[in-house]
Amino acid sequence: MTPIIRVEQIADYVGQEVTVRGWVYNRTDKGKLVFLLVRDGSGFVQCVAFKGDLEPGLFDQIVRLPQESSVVVTGPVRADQRAPGIPGGFEVGVKQIEIVQAADEDYPMALKEHGVDFALDNRHLWLRMPSQWAILRVRATVISAIREWLDSNGFVGMDTPILTPAACEGTTTLFETPYFDEGKAYLAQSGQLYNEANIFSFGKVYCFGPTFRAEKSKTRRHLTEFWMVEPEMAFCDLDQLMELEEQFVGHIVQRVLKERTPELKSLGRDLSKLEKITPPFPRISYDDAVAMIDQMRAETDDPEQKELLKIEWGMDFGAPHETALTNRFEKPVFVYGYPTQVKAFYMEPWPGRPEVCKSVDLLAPEGYGEITGGSERISSPDLLVERLDQHKLPHEAFKWYLELRRFGSVPHSGFGMGVERTVSWMCGIEHIREAIPFPRTIKRVYP
């Protein structure tokens, strides 16, 4: 029996006859030869049809075969470094071909330049393009590596609610929905508060799921629906949190390099930049980061850059600030000790500096900005009450959250990582919308 293989296995079958099932991504005719670039979900392989090897009627069909026709190809595998594909370097000689369906000839995503809006309107077809396929293969491995590291390091996966009665960080960026006789509910922007309850039962936990933010942002770094993993740990301070994060991120990067090098190369990614992503990562305080930005602003002669880099102590960083900072480093950099006023209500104050909190962001190099954000959480019930009052948050909605501090409170910390931002950085792509199969933005909810 001829083995049915996936393209990603093809290097193991050189000299053998195999069957590949997939779709015609491209077709090139050269007289008595037709080159079909066939994709099967695991890769792209060149299949070479010679007129003399096939029935005349069948060869004529192949010559006219439209893009995205589904086929079953059988023939010998040959090594040829000139052969295009992913991984490339191999081809299949066509001895037999079954045309499962000849696709319609008016394929919307034909092989030519398309505008972004047109491509997004046809996202269900755009996914078939090699670049989108490669990005989402990397995404799948990122997700697998996230779970692998957490599951192997004592964390217990927890499912936290998507419908919540109160906001984690204020209601201004939440999607609101009526909830029977209970009034309003919100689509969750984080599972963190619930994970803080979970740690008192399990010690180390994580939740992983969709997150919803109603920010009216149009930047290349924002989506209204994205996926986030949120680990939370009891008996963990800020320093321990940073140590854990760098091990976590390092593992994800190295796993992707190990398994998705062909995909990254097809995207034109400079692998040498990712190969440097191993712990430890540099750490700087917010105070020092502001001083560095001020220095860079003073040194530039570009008026536009001077304006973009304007900053005063107490401001949160924007994309230009994060980009300027990370250009000083080859690895992700921790910035810790942000002003209390720009962070969430639940963050532990810095000893002796109530205007600063025990928070930390991990900024990716090459201008990709924040990929994780975390903090040591407030463990004092009295201080948490003060913070709720300062943020004008209702005590009743947070009654259960306050009780966590009354019955066996301990120092604890956690962080969140956005999958799409991490994938964007690792793939070296410009816009986060390509790092999720069906992006949701303030202007798009189709398809």
Sine and cosine of phi, psi and omega as CSV:
sin_phi,cos_phi,sin_psi,cos_psi,sin_omega,cos_omega
0.00,0.00,0.72,-0.69,0.07,-1.00
-0.95,0.32,0.81,-0.59,-0.02,-1.00
-0.94,0.34,0.66,-0.75,0.14,-0.99
-1.00,0.01,0.88,-0.48,-0.08,-1.00
-0.88,-0.48,0.27,-0.96,0.18,-0.98
-0.99,-0.12,0.54,-0.84,-0.08,-1.00
-0.83,0.55,-0.58,0.82,-0.02,-1.00
-0.90,0.44,-0.25,0.97,0.02,-1.00
-1.00,-0.08,0.00,1.00,-0.28,-0.96
-0.89,0.46,-0.50,0.86,-0.01,-1.00
-0.87,0.49,-0.40,0.92,-0.02,-1.00
-0.99,0.11,-0.04,1.00,-0.12,-0.99
-0.83,-0.56,0.35,0.94,0.02,-1.00
-0.87,0.50,0.76,-0.65,-0.01,-1.00
1.00,0.04,-0.09,1.00,0.00,-1.00
-0.94,-0.34,0.37,-0.93,0.07,-1.00
-1.00,0.01,0.73,-0.68,-0.06,-1.00
-0.69,-0.72,0.20,-0.98,0.14,-0.99
-0.87,-0.49,0.75,-0.66,0.05,-1.00
-0.87,-0.49,0.75,-0.66,0.02,-1.00
-0.92,-0.39,0.79,-0.61,-0.02,-1.00
-0.08,-1.00,-0.53,-0.85,-0.11,-0.99
-0.74,-0.68,0.57,-0.82,-0.02,-1.00
-0.99,0.16,0.94,-0.35,0.03,-1.00
-0.99,0.14,-0.60,0.80,-0.01,-1.00
-0.48,-0.88,0.41,-0.91,0.01,-1.00
-0.66,-0.75,0.74,-0.67,0.05,-1.00
-0.80,-0.60,0.81,-0.59,-0.03,-1.00
-0.98,-0.20,0.74,-0.67,0.07,-1.00
-0.68,-0.73,0.94,0.33,0.02,-1.00
0.92,0.40,-0.94,-0.35,-0.03,-1.00
-0.99,0.11,0.03,1.00,0.03,-1.00
-0.86,-0.50,0.64,-0.77,0.15,-0.99
-0.80,-0.60,0.79,-0.62,0.04,-1.00
-0.97,-0.24,0.87,-0.48,0.06,-1.00
-0.95,-0.31,0.81,-0.59,0.14,-0.99
-1.00,-0.07,0.94,-0.33,-0.12,-0.99
-0.96,-0.29,0.73,-0.69,0.06,-1.00
-0.92,-0.40,0.57,-0.82,-0.03,-1.00
-0.77,-0.64,0.20,0.98,-0.03,-1.00
0.99,-0.16,-0.43,0.90,0.03,-1.00
-0.95,-0.31,-0.17,0.98,0.00,-1.00
0.14,-0.99,-0.06,-1.00,0.00,-1.00
-0.83,-0.55,0.73,-0.68,-0.02,-1.00
-0.69,-0.72,0.60,-0.80,0.06,-1.00
-0.99,0.15,0.77,-0.64,0.07,-1.00
-0.89,-0.45,0.80,-0.60,-0.12,-0.99
-0.95,-0.32,0.88,-0.47,0.02,-1.00
-0.97,-0.25,0.84,-0.55,0.04,-1.00
-0.96,-0.27,0.76,-0.65,-0.11,-0.99
-0.82,0.58,-0.61,0.79,-0.05,-1.00
-0.95,0.32,-0.26,0.96,-0.02,-1.00
-1.00,-0.02,-0.14,0.99,-0.14,-0.99
-0.78,-0.63,0.38,-0.92,0.09,-1.00
-0.87,0.50,0.64,-0.77,-0.06,-1.00
-0.81,0.59,-0.68,0.73,-0.01,-1.00
-0.89,0.45,-0.64,0.77,0.00,-1.00
-0.93,0.36,-0.66,0.75,0.02,-1.00
-0.88,0.48,-0.65,0.76,0.03,-1.00
-0.88,0.47,-0.58,0.81,0.05,-1.00
-0.91,0.41,-0.66,0.75,-0.01,-1.00
-0.90,0.45,-0.65,0.76,-0.01,-1.00
-0.85,0.52,-0.53,0.85,-0.04,-1.00
-0.98,-0.20,0.15,0.99,-0.13,-0.99
-0.91,0.41,0.86,-0.51,-0.03,-1.00
-0.95,0.30,0.39,-0.92,0.10,-0.99
-0.84,0.54,0.65,-0.76,0.02,-1.00
0.97,0.23,0.19,0.98,0.17,-0.99
-0.91,0.41,0.60,-0.80,0.01,-1.00
-1.00,-0.06,0.69,-0.72,-0.13,-0.99
-0.63,-0.78,0.35,-0.94,0.18,-0.98
-0.83,-0.56,0.90,-0.44,-0.10,-1.00
-0.93,-0.37,0.72,-0.70,0.07,-1.00
-0.81,-0.59,0.71,-0.71,0.03,-1.00
0.15,-0.99,0.04,-1.00,-0.04,-1.00
-0.98,0.20,0.55,-0.84,0.06,-1.00
-1.00,-0.03,0.76,-0.65,0.03,-1.00
-0.84,-0.55,0.63,-0.78,0.12,-0.99
-1.00,0.09,0.77,-0.64,0.02,-1.00
-0.43,-0.90,0.94,-0.34,-0.08,-1.00
-0.88,0.48,-0.34,0.94,0.00,-1.00
-0.99,0.17,-0.26,0.97,-0.11,-0.99
-0.94,0.35,0.81,-0.58,0.05,-1.00
-0.96,0.29,0.23,-0.97,0.05,-1.00
0.64,-0.77,0.00,-1.00,0.11,-0.99
-0.76,-0.65,0.95,-0.30,0.27,0.96
-0.98,0.20,-0.29,0.96,0.00,-1.00
1.00,0.07,0.29,-0.96,0.02,-1.00
1.00,0.00,0.11,0.99,0.00,-1.00
-0.63,-0.78,0.45,-0.89,0.09,-1.00
-0.58,-0.81,0.31,-0.95,0.04,-1.00
-0.90,-0.44,0.81,-0.58,0.12,-0.99
-0.98,0.19,0.78,-0.63,-0.09,-1.00
-0.99,0.13,0.96,-0.29,0.13,-0.99
-1.00,-0.08,-0.59,0.81,0.05,-1.00
-0.66,-0.75,0.54,-0.84,0.10,-1.00
-0.56,-0.83,0.78,-0.63,0.10,-0.99
-0.96,-0.29,0.84,-0.54,0.06,-1.00
-1.00,0.00,0.97,-0.23,-0.05,-1.00
-0.93,0.36,-0.71,0.71,0.12,-0.99
-0.47,-0.88,0.78,-0.62,0.17,-0.98
-0.99,0.15,0.90,-0.43,-0.09,-1.00
-0.92,0.39,0.37,-0.93,0.14,-0.99
-0.86,0.52,0.52,-0.86,-0.10,-1.00
-0.99,0.13,-0.19,0.98,-0.05,-1.00
-0.99,-0.13,0.76,0.65,-0.02,-1.00
-0.89,0.45,0.86,-0.52,-0.10,-1.00
-0.87,0.50,-0.61,0.79,-0.07,-1.00
-0.99,-0.11,0.76,0.65,0.04,-1.00
-0.86,0.50,0.28,-0.96,-0.13,-0.99
-0.98,0.22,0.98,0.19,0.08,-1.00
-0.41,-0.91,0.09,-1.00,-0.01,-1.00
-0.94,0.35,0.66,-0.75,0.05,-1.00
-0.77,-0.64,0.59,-0.81,0.08,-1.00
-0.93,0.36,0.36,-0.93,-0.05,-1.00
-0.88,0.47,-0.71,0.70,-0.02,-1.00
-0.89,0.46,-0.66,0.75,0.03,-1.00
-0.89,0.45,-0.69,0.72,0.00,-1.00
-0.89,0.45,-0.64,0.77,0.00,-1.00
-0.95,0.32,-0.58,0.81,0.10,-1.00
-0.88,0.48,-0.47,0.88,0.00,-1.00
-0.93,-0.36,0.57,0.82,-0.06,-1.00
-0.84,0.54,-0.57,0.82,0.00,-1.00
-0.88,0.48,-0.39,0.92,0.06,-1.00
-0.97,-0.22,-0.53,0.85,0.02,-1.00
-0.86,0.52,-0.50,0.87,0.02,-1.00
-0.84,0.55,-0.37,0.93,-0.06,-1.00
-0.99,0.16,-0.24,0.97,-0.02,-1.00
-0.93,0.36,0.54,-0.84,-0.05,-1.00
-0.83,0.56,-0.63,0.78,-0.03,-1.00
-0.91,0.41,-0.70,0.72,-0.03,-1.00
-0.94,0.35,-0.63,0.77,0.06,-1.00
-0.86,0.51,-0.71,0.70,-0.03,-1.00
-0.90,0.43,-0.69,0.73,-0.01,-1.00
-0.87,0.49,-0.70,0.71,-0.07,-1.00
-0.97,0.23,-0.39,0.92,0.17,-0.99
-0.93,0.38,-0.66,0.75,0.08,-1.00
-0.88,0.48,-0.70,0.72,0.01,-1.00
-0.83,0.56,-0.71,0.71,-0.01,-1.00
-0.87,0.49,-0.62,0.78,0.01,-1.00
-0.95,0.30,-0.60,0.80,0.09,-1.00
-0.84,0.54,-0.73,0.68,-0.02,-1.00
-0.89,0.45,-0.68,0.73,0.02,-1.00
-0.89,0.46,-0.67,0.75,0.00,-1.00
-0.92,0.39,-0.59,0.81,0.06,-1.00
-0.85,0.52,-0.80,0.61,-0.03,-1.00
-0.91,0.42,-0.63,0.77,-0.01,-1.00
-0.85,0.52,-0.75,0.66,-0.06,-1.00
-0.91,0.40,-0.71,0.70,-0.04,-1.00
-0.91,0.41,-0.71,0.71,-0.01,-1.00
-0.90,0.43,-0.48,0.88,-0.02,-1.00
-1.00,0.05,-0.11,0.99,-0.06,-1.00
-0.86,-0.51,0.52,0.86,0.17,-0.99
1.00,0.08,0.14,0.99,0.02,-1.00
-1.00,0.02,0.58,-0.82,0.03,-1.00
-0.94,-0.33,0.81,-0.59,0.01,-1.00
-0.95,0.31,0.75,-0.66,-0.01,-1.00
-0.79,-0.61,0.64,-0.77,0.08,-1.00
-0.99,-0.13,0.89,-0.46,-0.02,-1.00
-0.98,-0.20,0.36,-0.93,-0.11,-0.99
-0.90,0.43,0.57,-0.82,0.16,-0.99
-1.00,-0.01,-0.53,0.85,0.11,-0.99
-0.99,-0.11,0.83,-0.56,-0.07,-1.00
-0.77,-0.64,0.45,-0.89,-0.02,-1.00
-0.99,0.11,-0.23,0.97,-0.06,-1.00
-0.51,-0.86,0.28,-0.96,-0.03,-1.00
-1.00,0.06,0.48,-0.88,0.08,-1.00
-0.98,0.18,-0.58,0.82,-0.06,-1.00
-0.69,-0.72,0.63,0.78,-0.03,-1.00
0.99,-0.11,0.43,-0.90,-0.14,-0.99
-1.00,-0.08,-0.02,1.00,-0.13,-0.99
-0.94,0.35,-0.36,0.93,-0.02,-1.00
-0.89,-0.45,0.50,0.86,-0.03,-1.00
-0.92,-0.38,0.51,-0.86,0.15,-0.99
-1.00,0.08,0.83,-0.56,-0.07,-1.00
-0.99,-0.16,0.56,-0.83,0.05,-1.00
-0.57,-0.82,0.59,-0.81,0.10,-0.99
-0.91,0.42,0.57,-0.82,-0.03,-1.00
-0.73,-0.68,0.99,0.12,0.04,-1.00
0.74,0.67,-0.77,-0.63,-0.02,-1.00
-1.00,-0.03,0.09,1.00,-0.07,-1.00
-1.00,-0.02,0.00,1.00,-0.01,-1.00
1.00,-0.04,-0.79,-0.62,-0.07,-1.00
-0.98,-0.18,0.52,-0.86,0.19,-0.98
-0.76,-0.65,0.23,-0.97,-0.05,-1.00
-0.75,-0.66,0.57,-0.82,0.17,-0.99
-0.95,0.31,0.74,-0.68,-0.19,-0.98
-0.91,0.42,0.68,-0.73,0.15,-0.99
-0.99,-0.17,-0.10,0.99,0.01,-1.00
-0.15,-0.99,0.51,-0.86,0.13,-0.99
-0.98,-0.18,0.14,0.99,-0.15,-0.99
-0.85,0.53,-0.74,0.67,-0.08,-1.00
-0.87,0.50,-0.64,0.77,0.02,-1.00
-0.94,0.35,-0.56,0.83,0.06,-1.00
-0.92,0.39,-0.48,0.88,0.08,-1.00
-0.91,0.42,-0.53,0.85,0.12,-0.99
-0.95,0.32,-0.63,0.77,-0.06,-1.00
-0.90,0.43,-0.54,0.84,-0.07,-1.00
-0.91,0.40,-0.44,0.90,-0.02,-1.00
-0.97,0.26,-0.14,0.99,0.12,-0.99
-0.96,-0.28,-0.57,0.82,-0.16,-0.99
-0.87,-0.49,-0.17,0.99,0.05,-1.00
1.00,0.08,-0.87,0.49,0.02,-1.00
-0.74,-0.68,0.82,-0.57,-0.06,-1.00
-0.67,-0.74,0.22,-0.98,0.20,-0.98
-0.50,-0.87,0.50,-0.87,0.18,-0.98
-0.88,-0.48,0.43,-0.90,-0.10,-1.00
-0.52,-0.85,0.92,-0.40,-0.03,-1.00
-0.08,-1.00,-0.13,-0.99,-0.01,-1.00
-0.96,0.29,0.52,-0.85,-0.01,-1.00
-0.75,-0.66,0.57,-0.82,-0.11,-0.99
-0.81,-0.59,0.80,-0.59,0.02,-1.00
-0.76,-0.64,0.83,-0.55,-0.04,-1.00
-1.00,-0.03,0.52,0.85,0.07,-1.00
-0.93,0.36,0.70,-0.71,0.04,-1.00
-1.00,0.03,0.90,0.44,-0.06,-1.00
-0.95,-0.30,0.65,-0.76,0.01,-1.00
-0.91,-0.42,0.28,0.96,-0.07,-1.00
-0.98,0.22,0.24,-0.97,-0.01,-1.00
-0.95,0.31,-0.09,1.00,-0.05,-1.00
-0.97,-0.24,0.02,1.00,-0.16,-0.99
-0.85,-0.53,0.63,-0.78,0.18,-0.98
-0.75,-0.66,0.38,-0.92,0.08,-1.00
-1.00,0.06,-0.33,0.94,0.08,-1.00
-0.71,-0.70,0.84,-0.54,0.01,-1.00
-0.53,-0.85,0.09,-1.00,-0.05,-1.00
-0.94,-0.34,0.69,-0.72,-0.06,-1.00
-0.67,-0.74,0.64,-0.76,0.13,-0.99
-0.96,-0.28,0.68,-0.73,-0.07,-1.00
-0.73,-0.68,0.99,-0.10,0.12,-0.99
-0.99,0.17,0.53,-0.85,0.03,-1.00
-0.63,-0.78,0.67,-0.75,-0.11,-0.99
-0.72,-0.69,0.74,-0.67,0.17,-0.99
-0.98,0.17,0.42,-0.91,0.00,-1.00
0.81,0.59,0.78,0.63,-0.04,-1.00
-0.65,-0.76,0.82,-0.57,0.04,-1.00
-0.98,-0.19,-0.07,-1.00,-0.11,-0.99
-0.90,0.43,-0.66,0.75,0.01,-1.00
-0.89,0.46,-0.69,0.73,0.03,-1.00
-0.90,0.44,-0.57,0.82,0.02,-1.00
-0.89,0.46,-0.71,0.70,-0.01,-1.00
-0.90,0.43,-0.62,0.79,0.05,-1.00
-0.88,0.48,-0.68,0.74,0.01,-1.00
-0.91,0.42,-0.69,0.72,-0.04,-1.00
-0.88,0.48,-0.67,0.74,-0.05,-1.00
-0.93,0.36,-0.55,0.83,0.09,-1.00
-0.92,0.40,-0.66,0.75,-0.02,-1.00
-0.89,0.46,-0.79,0.62,-0.04,-1.00
-0.92,0.39,-0.66,0.75,0.04,-1.00
-0.85,0.52,-0.66,0.75,0.02,-1.00
-0.89,0.46,-0.69,0.72,-0.04,-1.00
-0.88,0.48,-0.73,0.68,-0.03,-1.00
-0.89,0.46,-0.72,0.70,-0.05,-1.00
-0.93,0.38,-0.56,0.83,0.05,-1.00
-0.91,0.41,-0.67,0.75,0.02,-1.00
-0.91,0.42,-0.67,0.74,0.04,-1.00
-0.87,0.49,-0.62,0.78,-0.02,-1.00
-0.92,0.38,-0.65,0.76,-0.16,-0.99
-0.97,-0.26,-0.33,0.94,-0.14,-0.99
-0.81,-0.59,0.45,0.89,0.03,-1.00
-0.85,0.52,-0.69,0.72,0.03,-1.00
-0.86,0.51,-0.64,0.77,0.00,-1.00
-0.91,0.40,-0.69,0.72,0.01,-1.00
-0.90,0.45,-0.66,0.75,0.03,-1.00
-0.89,0.45,-0.62,0.78,0.00,-1.00
-0.90,0.43,-0.41,0.91,0.04,-1.00
-1.00,0.05,-0.07,1.00,-0.04,-1.00
0.98,0.21,0.35,0.94,-0.05,-1.00
-0.95,0.31,0.68,-0.74,0.10,-1.00
-0.98,0.19,0.98,-0.20,-0.09,-1.00
-0.92,0.39,-0.44,0.90,-0.02,-1.00
-0.88,0.47,-0.50,0.87,0.03,-1.00
-0.94,0.35,-0.61,0.79,0.01,-1.00
-0.97,0.24,-0.50,0.86,-0.01,-1.00
-0.90,0.43,-0.34,0.94,0.01,-1.00
-0.99,0.13,-0.12,0.99,-0.11,-0.99
-0.99,0.11,0.98,0.20,0.09,-1.00
-0.74,-0.67,0.54,-0.84,0.01,-1.00
-0.90,0.43,0.42,-0.91,0.01,1.00
-1.00,0.09,0.34,-0.94,0.07,-1.00
-0.98,-0.20,0.52,-0.85,0.06,-1.00
-0.90,0.44,0.46,-0.89,0.01,-1.00
-0.76,-0.65,0.76,-0.65,0.10,-0.99
-0.71,-0.71,0.51,-0.86,0.04,-1.00
-0.98,0.21,0.35,-0.94,0.10,-1.00
-0.84,0.55,-0.67,0.74,0.00,-1.00
-0.83,0.55,-0.73,0.68,-0.02,-1.00
-0.94,0.35,-0.56,0.83,0.02,-1.00
-0.90,0.44,-0.68,0.73,0.04,-1.00
-0.88,0.48,-0.68,0.73,0.02,-1.00
-0.89,0.46,-0.64,0.77,0.02,-1.00
-0.90,0.43,-0.68,0.74,0.01,-1.00
-0.90,0.43,-0.68,0.73,0.05,-1.00
-0.85,0.52,-0.66,0.75,0.00,-1.00
-0.91,0.41,-0.69,0.72,0.02,-1.00
-0.89,0.45,-0.61,0.79,0.02,-1.00
-0.91,0.42,-0.65,0.76,0.00,-1.00
-0.92,0.38,-0.51,0.86,-0.10,-1.00
-0.99,0.11,-0.34,0.94,-0.05,-1.00
-1.00,0.10,0.56,-0.83,0.07,-1.00
-0.98,-0.18,0.00,1.00,-0.04,-1.00
-0.99,0.10,0.91,-0.42,-0.03,-1.00
-0.86,0.51,-0.63,0.78,0.00,-1.00
-0.90,0.43,-0.68,0.74,0.02,-1.00
-0.91,0.41,-0.63,0.78,0.04,-1.00
-0.86,0.52,-0.65,0.76,-0.01,-1.00
-0.94,0.35,-0.68,0.73,-0.02,-1.00
-0.90,0.43,-0.53,0.85,-0.07,-1.00
-1.00,-0.02,0.10,0.99,0.06,-1.00
-0.84,0.54,0.73,-0.68,0.04,-1.00
-0.38,-0.93,0.55,-0.84,0.13,-0.99
-0.81,-0.58,0.47,-0.88,0.03,-1.00
-0.85,0.53,0.74,-0.67,-0.03,-1.00
0.95,-0.32,-0.29,0.96,0.04,-1.00
-0.99,0.12,0.52,-0.86,0.16,-0.99
-0.98,0.19,0.36,-0.93,0.01,-1.00
-0.99,0.16,0.63,-0.77,0.19,-0.98
-0.99,-0.15,0.01,-1.00,-0.03,-1.00
-0.84,0.54,-0.67,0.74,0.01,-1.00
-0.88,0.47,-0.61,0.79,0.02,-1.00
-0.91,0.41,-0.72,0.69,-0.02,-1.00
-0.90,0.44,-0.65,0.76,0.01,-1.00
-0.89,0.45,-0.71,0.71,0.00,-1.00
-0.88,0.48,-0.67,0.74,0.01,-1.00
-0.89,0.45,-0.75,0.66,-0.11,-0.99
-0.95,0.31,-0.33,0.94,0.07,-1.00
-0.92,0.40,-0.24,0.97,0.04,-1.00
-1.00,0.09,-0.12,0.99,-0.13,-0.99
-0.75,-0.66,0.50,-0.87,0.07,-1.00
-1.00,-0.08,-0.23,0.97,0.02,-1.00
-0.89,-0.45,0.24,-0.97,0.17,-0.99
-0.84,0.55,0.54,-0.84,-0.04,-1.00
-0.84,-0.55,0.73,-0.69,0.10,-0.99
-0.99,0.13,0.78,-0.63,0.20,-0.98
-0.91,-0.41,0.88,-0.48,-0.10,-0.99
-0.86,-0.52,0.31,-0.95,0.06,-1.00
0.96,0.26,0.79,0.62,0.02,-1.00
-0.96,0.27,0.35,-0.94,0.09,-1.00
-0.87,0.50,0.66,-0.75,-0.01,-1.00
-0.84,0.54,-0.58,0.82,-0.11,-0.99
-0.92,0.38,-0.32,0.95,-0.03,-1.00
-0.97,-0.25,0.11,0.99,-0.04,-1.00
-0.86,-0.50,0.10,-0.99,-0.11,-0.99
-0.95,0.30,0.29,-0.96,-0.13,-0.99
-0.92,0.39,-0.36,0.93,-0.19,-0.98
-1.00,-0.06,0.16,0.99,-0.11,-0.99
-1.00,-0.01,0.71,-0.70,-0.04,-1.00
-0.90,0.44,0.73,-0.68,0.04,-1.00
-0.95,0.33,0.44,-0.90,0.06,-1.00
-0.96,0.28,0.71,-0.70,-0.01,-1.00
-0.83,0.55,0.83,-0.55,0.02,-1.00
0.98,0.18,-0.04,1.00,0.00,-1.00
-0.67,-0.75,0.98,0.20,-0.05,-1.00
-0.89,0.46,-0.30,0.95,0.02,-1.00
-0.98,0.21,-0.10,0.99,0.00,-1.00
-0.85,-0.52,0.59,-0.81,0.02,-1.00
-0.87,-0.49,0.32,-0.95,-0.03,-1.00
-0.99,0.14,0.93,0.36,-0.04,-1.00
-0.91,-0.41,0.34,-0.94,0.04,-1.00
-0.45,-0.90,0.69,-0.72,0.15,-0.99
-0.90,-0.43,0.61,-0.79,0.11,-0.99
-0.97,-0.26,0.90,-0.44,-0.06,-1.00
-0.98,-0.19,0.81,-0.59,0.00,-1.00
-0.97,0.22,0.51,-0.86,0.04,-1.00
-0.95,0.32,0.08,-1.00,0.06,-1.00
0.92,0.39,0.39,0.92,0.10,-0.99
0.99,0.17,0.31,0.95,-0.04,-1.00
-1.00,0.02,-0.17,0.99,0.15,-0.99
0.96,0.27,-0.36,-0.93,-0.13,-0.99
-0.91,0.41,0.82,-0.57,0.12,-0.99
-0.93,-0.37,-0.39,0.92,0.16,-0.99
-0.69,-0.73,0.50,-0.87,0.10,-0.99
-0.67,-0.74,0.75,-0.66,-0.05,-1.00
-0.44,-0.90,-0.06,-1.00,-0.02,-1.00
-0.17,-0.98,0.26,-0.97,0.31,-0.95
-0.99,0.11,0.70,-0.72,-0.10,-0.99
-1.00,-0.01,0.43,-0.90,0.09,-1.00
-0.89,0.45,0.76,-0.65,0.02,-1.00
-0.95,-0.32,-0.16,0.99,0.00,-1.00
-1.00,-0.01,0.80,-0.61,0.02,-1.00
-0.90,0.43,-0.61,0.79,-0.02,-1.00
-0.91,0.41,-0.68,0.73,0.01,-1.00
-0.92,0.40,-0.59,0.81,0.01,-1.00
-0.91,0.42,-0.62,0.78,0.07,-1.00
-0.87,0.50,-0.70,0.71,0.04,-1.00
-0.84,0.54,-0.70,0.71,-0.04,-1.00
-0.92,0.39,-0.64,0.77,0.06,-1.00
-0.86,0.51,-0.66,0.75,0.01,-1.00
-0.91,0.42,-0.68,0.74,0.00,-1.00
-0.88,0.47,-0.57,0.82,-0.03,-1.00
-1.00,-0.06,0.09,1.00,0.03,-1.00
0.82,0.57,0.70,0.71,0.04,-1.00
-0.98,-0.20,0.61,-0.79,-0.11,-0.99
-0.95,0.30,0.78,-0.63,0.01,-1.00
-0.88,0.48,-0.61,0.79,-0.09,-1.00
-0.88,0.48,-0.65,0.76,-0.01,-1.00
-0.92,0.38,-0.42,0.91,-0.05,-1.00
-0.95,-0.32,0.29,0.96,-0.03,-1.00
-0.83,0.56,-0.74,0.67,-0.02,-1.00
-0.90,0.43,-0.58,0.82,-0.02,-1.00
-0.93,0.36,-0.61,0.79,0.06,-1.00
-0.92,0.40,-0.60,0.80,-0.03,-1.00
-0.90,0.44,-0.43,0.90,0.06,-1.00
-0.86,0.51,-0.52,0.86,-0.01,-1.00
-0.99,0.12,-0.20,0.98,-0.04,-1.00
-1.00,-0.09,-0.33,0.94,-0.10,-1.00
-0.83,-0.56,0.99,0.16,0.08,-1.00
1.00,0.10,0.64,0.77,0.00,-1.00
-0.90,0.44,0.57,-0.82,0.05,-1.00
-0.61,-0.79,0.33,-0.94,0.16,-0.99
-0.86,0.51,0.72,-0.69,0.01,-1.00
-0.48,-0.88,0.42,-0.91,-0.11,-0.99
-0.58,-0.82,0.29,-0.96,0.06,-1.00
-0.21,-0.98,0.14,-0.99,0.02,-1.00
-0.49,-0.87,0.25,-0.97,0.10,-0.99
-0.84,-0.55,0.60,-0.80,0.08,-1.00
-0.82,-0.58,0.81,-0.58,0.09,-1.00
-0.99,0.13,0.83,-0.56,-0.04,-1.00
-0.89,0.46,-0.70,0.72,-0.11,-0.99
-0.91,0.40,-0.65,0.76,0.04,-1.00
-0.90,0.44,-0.63,0.78,0.01,-1.00
-0.91,0.42,-0.69,0.73,0.02,-1.00
-0.91,0.42,-0.67,0.74,0.01,-1.00
-0.85,0.53,-0.72,0.69,0.02,-1.00
-0.89,0.45,-0.75,0.66,-0.08,-1.00
-0.91,0.42,-0.56,0.83,0.00,-1.00
-1.00,0.08,-0.25,0.97,-0.01,-1.00
0.95,0.33,0.55,0.84,-0.03,-1.00
-0.99,-0.14,0.37,-0.93,-0.14,-0.99
-0.98,0.18,-0.61,0.79,-0.16,-0.99
-0.83,-0.56,0.68,-0.73,-0.05,-1.00
-0.90,0.43,-0.37,0.93,-0.08,-1.00
-0.90,0.44,-0.36,0.93,0.01,-1.00
-1.00,0.09,-0.08,1.00,-0.09,-1.00
-0.99,-0.12,0.19,0.98,0.04,-1.00
-0.64,-0.77,0.61,-0.80,-0.10,-1.00
-0.83,0.55,-0.72,0.69,-0.04,-1.00
-0.76,-0.65,1.00,-0.03,-0.11,-0.99
-0.93,0.37,0.56,-0.83,0.10,-1.00
-0.87,-0.48,0.85,-0.53,0.03,-1.00
-0.78,-0.63,0.01,-1.00,-0.05,-1.00
-0.91,0.40,-0.28,0.96,-0.01,-1.00
-0.92,-0.38,0.07,1.00,-0.13,-0.99
-0.59,-0.81,0.83,-0.56,0.15,-0.99
-0.70,-0.71,0.30,0.95,0.02,-1.00
-0.76,-0.65,0.60,-0.80,-0.09,1.00
-0.98,0.19,0.00,0.00,0.00,0.00
